[in-house]
Amino acid sequence: MDIGSLQGGIALILSVGLFAIKAFALVDCIGRSASDFDFSSNLRKPAWLVILGLTVAYHALDWSPLALLNLVGIVAALVYLAQVRGSTH
């Protein structure tokens, strides 16, 4: 097995996993009522929709898992999941 193909496979798996987390956060945000954001987050639902929507859209264009905006996007998705989803379940 070639090292380059192994690295490419790992990068693909990592990128798909990160995309799945971002997409899950976006779908969760879409399905929540605006009142869920009152006490659990500093940001309201429209702000989270824009942030998560942009991160998913950018990742769909650039599948490099270590691209700066993809890393920023995964941090945003994880913050959303911890603050909003984590506090309401």
C-alpha positions in Angstrom: 0.0 0.0 0.0 1.3 3.4 -0.9 1.7 6.0 1.8 0.1 8.7 -0.4 -3.0 6.7 -0.9 -3.2 5.9 2.8 -3.0 9.6 3.6 -5.6 10.4 1.0 -7.9 7.8 2.5 -7.5 9.2 6.0 -8.1 12.7 4.8 -11.3 11.6 3.0 -12.6 9.8 6.0 -11.8 12.8 8.2 -13.4 15.3 5.8 -16.6 13.2 5.5 -16.8 12.9 9.3 -16.3 16.6 9.8 -18.9 17.4 7.1 -21.4 15.0 8.8 -21.0 16.8 12.1 -21.6 20.2 10.5 -24.6 18.9 8.6 -26.0 17.3 11.7 -25.6 20.6 13.6 -27.4 22.5 10.8 -30.3 20.1 10.6 -30.6 20.2 14.4 -30.7 24.0 14.3 -33.3 24.0 11.6 -35.5 21.7 13.6 -35.3 23.6 16.9 -37.8 26.3 18.0 -36.5 29.8 18.6 -37.3 29.5 22.3 -34.6 26.8 22.7 -32.0 29.5 22.0 -33.2 31.9 24.8 -31.3 30.5 27.7 -28.8 28.2 26.1 -26.8 30.5 23.8 -25.6 34.0 23.3 -26.7 33.8 19.7 -30.2 33.5 18.4 -31.5 30.9 15.9 -31.0 33.1 12.7 -27.4 33.7 13.6 -26.7 30.0 14.1 -28.5 29.2 10.9 -26.2 31.6 8.9 -23.0 30.4 10.6 -23.8 26.7 10.2 -25.2 27.1 6.7 -22.0 28.9 5.6 -19.8 26.3 7.1 -21.7 23.4 5.4 -21.7 25.3 2.1 -18.0 26.0 2.3 -17.1 22.5 3.2 -19.2 21.3 0.2 -16.9 23.4 -2.0 -13.5 22.6 -0.3 -13.2 19.0 1.1 -9.7 19.6 2.6 -10.2 18.8 6.3 -7.4 21.0 7.3 -8.4 24.1 5.4 -8.7 27.0 7.8 -12.3 27.8 7.2 -13.2 24.1 7.6 -11.5 24.0 10.9 -13.3 27.2 12.0 -16.6 25.6 10.8 -16.1 22.5 12.9 -15.4 24.6 15.9 -18.6 26.6 15.3 -20.6 23.4 14.9 -19.1 21.9 18.1 -19.9 25.1 20.0 -23.4 25.0 18.8 -23.8 21.3 19.7 -22.4 21.9 23.2 -24.3 25.2 23.9 -27.7 24.8 22.3 -28.2 21.0 21.8 -26.3 20.0 24.9 -28.3 22.3 27.2 -31.7 21.3 26.0 -31.3 17.5 26.2 
